[in-house]
Amino acid sequence: MELRDRDGLTEQEFLERYRPGDYTRPSVACDMVIFTVMDADAGNYRRLPEKQLRVLLIERGGHPFLGCWALPGGFVRPAETVGQAAARELREETGVENVYLEQLGVFSDPGRDPRTWVMSCAHMALIDSGQVRLQAGDDAQNAAWFLVSCAPQQEKPARFTLKLTGSDTTLCAVVERRMTTSAGAEEYTIIENDGLAFDHAKIIVCALERLRAQTASGSAAFHLLPERFTLTELQQVHEVLLGRPLLKAAFRRKIAPLVQETDQMTQNAGHRPSRLYQRKQEDRT
């Protein structure tokens, strides 16, 4: 016997009469925080280059926020999940796939997009810069890597000064983080913003905080390096992500269970050859 609701309808009858247009529905976007680590110009070939954390931004080629810089992204298509949309956007913007990708959360402040009700399911990707082939999407006129600086201010609630530096553009924002009463959740609010579209400043700060937490407690740094690396390079990446220097001996003791030697050495002109390492297979997640 088929179950009937209070109006006497079976499920099939209910679905045949259901009209989605009777209800206001949001559009769903997928914004991508794509991080990589690049070498700075050493200026002296005998010195090892410093590492720099960078994030990919696109210059918007249409309204809204025409000419402003934004995170790459797009709308989720009807036949795909938000995870599939994130992977597609990553592939379209950088040419890479099968890399570290995780969901940050849903950003749904009313008015975050002036066009209509748009909720964004933001994702963070970590990629090796050597894999990247940039290509601006349909709504972008340029795509570029921006140097990331995000300094926490000594205030409560916590405030972060975000500075993103491109070849000829500097973008700045101040973002506040508060702990809400619901299960210790975090809420980010943009206090100042200069040059970043939508609410992307707070999405970037949220991603940076997630990345720093994962660096301190896990293996996030490996996703930003090629398959083989030196221990010095691995330490440099940790220092860039954490924003502080690390003691060499203590770092190597901590990282020892996660790496294994290879039989290869670096071949950099002007430098003493260094042993190359790789992440242990059993530690890969």
Secondary structure, 3 states (H helix, E strand, C coil): CCCCCCCCCCHHHHHHHCCHHHCCCCEEEEEEEEEEEEECCCCCCCCCCCEEEEEEEEEECCCCCCCCEECCEEECCCCCCHHHHHHHHHHHHHCCCCCEEEEEEEECCCCCCCCCCEEEEEEEEECCHHHCCCCCCCCEEEEEEEEEEEEEECCCCEEEEEEEECCCCEEEEEEEEEECCCCCCEEEEEEEEECECCCHHHHHHHHHHHHHHHHHHCCHHHHHCCCCECHHHHHHHHHHHHCCCCCHHHHHHHHHHHEEEEEEECCCCCCCCCEEEEECHHHCC
